[in-house]
Every structure is written in C-alpha cells, then in structure tokens.
C-alpha cells in the first residue's frame, strides 16, 4: 500500500478499508510512517470524518497494536466504567468498590489529569504508598483476589494510542469523535472486559460542552463497543457544575471515603449510583439498573463497599490508616475561605474556570513538568439553583502557593452568575443509551 495515496483517499472524503487502516496504524506504531505523514492523515480524518466501520477498524488496529489481557481464568462477567472527565468527578473511586462488593469483577485501567479535569490515577496516588504502575501479572493477581483493580496504562496496552495521542495534542486534532472513540475503546477493550458503562459528560466543565457533541460521542462509543460484541450502556451526565463539593486529589479521596461511609452528597451519589447500578446490571447481579442502584446503596449502608475499598488500597500498597483516620493527612500551609460578592440565586457557573482555579492552587498540571500537590484544591459549596447571600462562605481554598490565592478568589467569583429570580436545579442525567 502507498501511504500518500491513503492520505489522499481520506482527504477526498472516501472511506478507507479495514486493511488500509490496519496498514497505517501498524506502520506508524512501528515508526515506518513518519510523524509528518501520519499528522496529515489525522487532519484528513478530522476534517472529513470517519464512518462507523472506519471507527471500528481504527479501534481494532489500535487495540491489537499491543496485548489484549485474557481474564478468562477469572470467573464471572468483567465490567468497567469510563468517564470522559470533569471537575470533581470521583465516581470511579466510589463505584469500583461498590460493584466489586456486589460480586462483579471490575478491571479498571485509568488515566491522569488532562487539561482542566482531574485524573483517577493522580487521586489514587495521593494515598501514601498506593501504586498504579502494576504490571499485567499483578493486575490479574489483584482482581482475582478482591474483584477490583485500578492501574494506569502499561507499555503493552494499546501502544498505538500513546503515539497517536501525542500527535493529536500538537496538531489540533484532539476534538475528533472517531479519534476519541479509537483512543478510549482501544484501551478499554484491551483490559479483558465483557461489558462497559460509559459516562459521557456535557456542559461547561466537559471536553464536549455542547449536548449534541456529547450525544454524538456517546453514540460512537456505543456503536464501537457493539461492533466488538460487548454489552454497553452509556449515560450523558451534566458537568455544568462540580460533581460533589471537593476538587483536588486528596480532597476527592476524602469525599469518596465519606460517601462510602454513608455521607449523603446528593448530586455525587445520584450519578455514582446510576453508574454502579448499570454495572451491576450488566454484570448479571441485578435484573435492572434500578435494582442495581438499590444494591449499591445497601452495600454503602452495610459497610461492605468501604471494606472493599480498604482491601483494594491495601493490596495496591496504600496506607489505609489515612483512610481510617482522614485527619491524619498533611495539611496545606494556606487555608482560605471565599465569600460571595453578591446575593441571588445561582443561575450558572463556568465549570471550566473552576477546574482551572484548582490547577492554579497546585491540584493539577498546567505544564507537563509541573508537580501535583496532592493536598491542594477547593471545597466548592454552591449548586445551580441555590440561594446565596452576600458574605456567605461559598468555597474553601487549600494551597501552599500564597501568591495564587487572590487571583483564584477572583476567578471563582467571576465564574458564578447570579439571578434575582428563582432558578431550577439542573438535571444530572440527561440520557441513557
């Protein structure tokens, strides 16, 4: 095959065959196709789009660029969940032990923070000693032992994805639904799963801010999962405000532990229980999502979900004494309260700016060289529809960066839009597919 001819074919809007896509991915992964040519292909795919069949072929080629984990020796259905990311989105930390406690295997390969969104790996690594860099043998050993494991992408899993993503990042081709689908699904299918629950975010704090784009991505992910004969449920959930109240790595572990211990955080619980209920249903331990939600709540109430979280953390090297005694964790040098600069009903908020504010305090990376401060972040109290009085505490900031505090306070106040009229709370789950 001729690389230039395949680029031209895609540039002209024609459909590539499975063999042609396989040729491009294999030869790029083997470094036989240079970056400048593959960048041209990415831009052509970005501008002209890819069909359902092309997207499935792309996913397949990326999936088989490395190892596909065989979990057939482990009894039962294996179910994972993937979120497209958001602010305060800590659902994986809560639902993974819930679903495992329900008797469903949860093999989860997670990611790091990306842009304004937090990453599950960074959150877990804020627990002293917790290791996410396990090899595939330990990945299998832990899931066999406790029914759940949370690790990062290994070198063996979908190596094409790492190479392609680094190019997409610098060639303005990130926001392509077929390319996003290939990236997500190649990693998820490589885990050895039988079923997948997808949490596709929409709103100001999501990568897909427009609902129609979130819906298109959800449809693409579902179609691709079905092409690989996987059971799949997708939910489009709201990201116009932080999920829960705590934003930042250890802060999100703290809130997750509180929820697993029975604290009612209504928005976080609603989204988490719907996702865990869907996973338990796909795992064959419930007859419906509704029954799965009831099982999830029971496992929180009886303490089994929290016990499973402690077991998981212990097996992956984490010091569970910090989870049993949350106040033991090191404190930020600076703890500042933010008060509302006006009164009214909260009409909307710029959730992207709230995420960026947490990064400024040290909770994420603004450049690749930045080091995350695990204790930094924000406790953000108000929700859309709440009535706020001027001078009321709306957030608490935690940081070691004194010079960032005033700018972050201003950013947060500017992120909130008030109305003099009553505002309805937002709908959290927009659609189930």
PyMOL commands that set and color helices and strands:
alter all, ss='L'
color gray80, all
select helices_A, chain A and resi 3-11+18-29+35-48+52-63+91-101+120-124+136-146+159-170+177-189+211-227+249-260+266-282+289-301+304-315+321-324+326-328+351-363+402-415
alter helices_A, ss='H'
color red, helices_A
select strands_A, chain A and resi 79-83+106-110+148-152+195-202+231-238+246-247+334-339+344-349+377-380+387-388+393-399+416-419+429-432
alter strands_A, ss='S'
color yellow, strands_A
deselect
rebuild
show_as cartoon
